[in-house]
């Protein structure tokens, strides 16, 4: 019951904060993004003779995964640097 009241206060404050900003109209290029992507993939369908899309997606996926792992290692090292006797802060 208390948690519901606190959540209600949070929602009320969030609504008030959101009402401070003017209403934004979504640009037309974002509302038609799905049809533009469908057109792009339809036009790129004939390119598969020259480009092996499976291989390209695997290579791009591997690169993204390596970046994610490197970013995770950097975050873990940054967090570990604040722990005494482990990182550089102790």
C-alpha positions in Angstrom: 0.0 0.0 0.0 2.8 2.4 0.9 4.7 1.3 -2.2 1.7 2.0 -4.4 1.5 5.5 -2.9 5.2 6.1 -3.5 4.8 4.8 -7.1 1.8 7.1 -7.6 3.8 10.1 -6.4 6.6 9.1 -8.8 4.2 8.8 -11.7 2.6 12.2 -10.8 6.0 13.8 -10.7 7.0 12.2 -14.0 3.8 13.4 -15.7 4.4 16.9 -14.3 8.0 16.9 -15.6 6.9 15.6 -19.0 4.2 18.3 -19.2 6.9 20.9 -19.0 8.1 20.0 -22.5 6.2 21.0 -25.6 4.4 18.3 -27.7 6.7 17.0 -30.4 5.4 15.8 -33.8 7.2 12.8 -35.1 9.0 13.6 -38.4 7.5 11.8 -41.5 10.8 10.0 -42.3 10.5 8.2 -38.9 6.9 7.2 -39.5 7.7 5.7 -42.9 10.9 4.0 -41.8 9.5 0.5 -42.1 8.5 1.0 -45.8 11.9 2.6 -46.5 13.7 -0.4 -45.0 11.5 -2.8 -46.9 12.3 -0.9 -50.2 16.0 -1.0 -49.3 16.1 -4.7 -48.7 14.0 -5.4 -51.8 16.5 -3.4 -53.9 19.5 -5.1 -52.2 18.0 -8.5 -53.0 19.6 -8.6 -56.4 23.0 -7.8 -55.0 23.2 -11.2 -53.3 24.8 -12.5 -56.5 27.9 -10.4 -55.8 27.8 -10.2 -52.0 27.4 -13.1 -49.7 25.1 -11.6 -47.1 25.4 -14.5 -44.7 29.2 -14.0 -44.5 28.8 -10.2 -44.2 26.3 -10.6 -41.3 28.7 -13.1 -39.5 31.7 -10.7 -39.9 29.7 -7.7 -38.7 28.2 -9.8 -35.8 31.7 -10.9 -34.7 33.0 -7.3 -34.8 30.0 -6.1 -32.7 30.5 -9.0 -30.2 34.2 -8.2 -29.9 33.4 -4.5 -29.2 30.9 -5.5 -26.6 33.4 -7.8 -24.9 36.1 -5.1 -24.9 33.6 -2.5 -23.5 32.6 -5.0 -20.8 36.3 -5.6 -19.9 36.8 -1.8 -19.7 33.8 -1.4 -17.4 34.9 -4.2 -15.1 38.4 -2.8 -14.9 37.0 0.7 -14.1 34.8 -0.8 -11.4 37.7 -2.9 -10.0 40.0 0.1 -9.8 37.8 1.4 -6.9 38.1 -1.8 -4.9 40.8 -1.7 -2.2 43.8 -4.1 -2.7 42.7 -4.9 -6.3 42.8 -1.8 -8.4 44.9 1.3 -8.5 42.9 3.2 -5.8 44.0 1.1 -2.9 
